[in-house]
Amino acid sequence: MGKKNKQFVEKITAMEEDFAQWYTDVVKQAELVEYGQVRGTMIIKPYGYAIWENIKDELDRMIKATGHSNVAFPLFIPESLLQKEKDHVEGFAPEVAWVTHGGDEELVEKIAVRPTSEVLFCDYYAKNIHSYRDLPKLYNQWGNVVRWEKTTRPFLRSSEFHWQEGHTAHATDEDASKETDRMLEVYADLVENYLAIPVIRGRKTDKEKFAGAKYTLTIEALMHDGKALQSGTSHHFGSGFAEAFNITYLDENGKSQFAHQTSWGLSTRIMGALIMVHGDNRGLVVPPRIAPTQAMIVPIAQHKEGVLDKAYELRDKLKEIVRVDIDASDKMPGWKFNEYEMKGIPVRIEMGPKDIENEQVVLVRRDTGEKEFVALSELTDRLPLLLEEIHQNLYQSALSHRNEMTTVATNMDEFKQTIDEKGGFIKAMWCGDLACEEKIKEDTTATSRCIPNSDEKVSDTCVCCGKEAKELVFWAKAY
Ligand SMILES: [Zn+2]
């Protein structure tokens, strides 16, 4: 191990040694987050927020491109409104934070700080949907929500987090189904093509679905330590909420009908996925398409005449084609290398007196550490290609890892052995009974992640009870 590597070992815990500590170290050292004053809250720092903003901007563009409008609904929900849909309130009750006072005065009715906003949108839709001409309603909002979590970790589980929540109302069940599918595909597109994280698309079991939903679709990703992370969900509500909130419209024949609704959300949790899928023992690795800085110029021997001028000149030229920055501070180049590796900047560009003489630069890619010399005249062609190669490599590495960490189990001995010794996704058949799903969780701590969109069959019988199997399920320990 070289001198350079040694410095990193001192800085962050190796992931093989203690994955949870490695995660905490990366979050801190890469300057993504700091803990807030109230337990479980987080301060997202400039670099962390810049990454989130790039994710957010891409997703916002996709949400608008699929016909949705952004809105902003209140942070507060009256208690009586939250209680209108029975399953929904039961699902969220343990995590709701309540406002009981306004100034010194006790409120007549408690007010919930939104844990999610279904009921607010339902109340609005009940008042604003009258005719089939009012449909569909395709709304989305960016905001923060509060869920009073018992155990918290930055990005993965926090008492307050940022997200978008889409809420739509449609004339028919079929229209709502199409919307549910469409938005899951938008999430899969974002996560695979911008965050370079392969996902499994599927449906949640009834046990794992959203409180109040007819069904929930999900994208599931596998983290480096073999645990799964639910990365985005899209819910079909049928007419359940519409019936509870009396959201009706007159159809073309003048007959009163219930609306059919969906909701879908993706949150700052995805930052946790990004860290745990691509990160390594040198720190964070940010996929190029969402990296706030795609290339960082580090001048070498910058005190020598002409070096800084050339470096700034290079930056101005590259600014036209990539998100580039320069570190011309008087810190040592070695310190800068460490710093930008820790922050996961996709490419480092080194330029010293010798390079200037030879009319070249050195490109060092963050994902593999490989170096290449590139002529200045070819750099504007080479750099975008290299960023593309890095994206592809990150995606393919994550996919290979997921494939290696996906195991078929046909009985509980195989299931338990895989969970204990290897982790990852387990593909196993299920009879559809809640009892088996609960027993698997109790015996192995693995939960059903999703029923994938495929007809694949790995055996004829349920992995747990041995009765006839209905569906293939992906199981895993999960965040
Ligand atoms: Zn069974």
Boltz pocket constraint, residues with backbone or C-beta under 6 A from the ligand:
constraints:
  - pocket:
      binder: B
      contacts: [[A, 430], [A, 431], [A, 432], [A, 433], [A, 436], [A, 462], [A, 463], [A, 464], [A, 465], [A, 466], [A, 467]]
      max_distance: 6.0
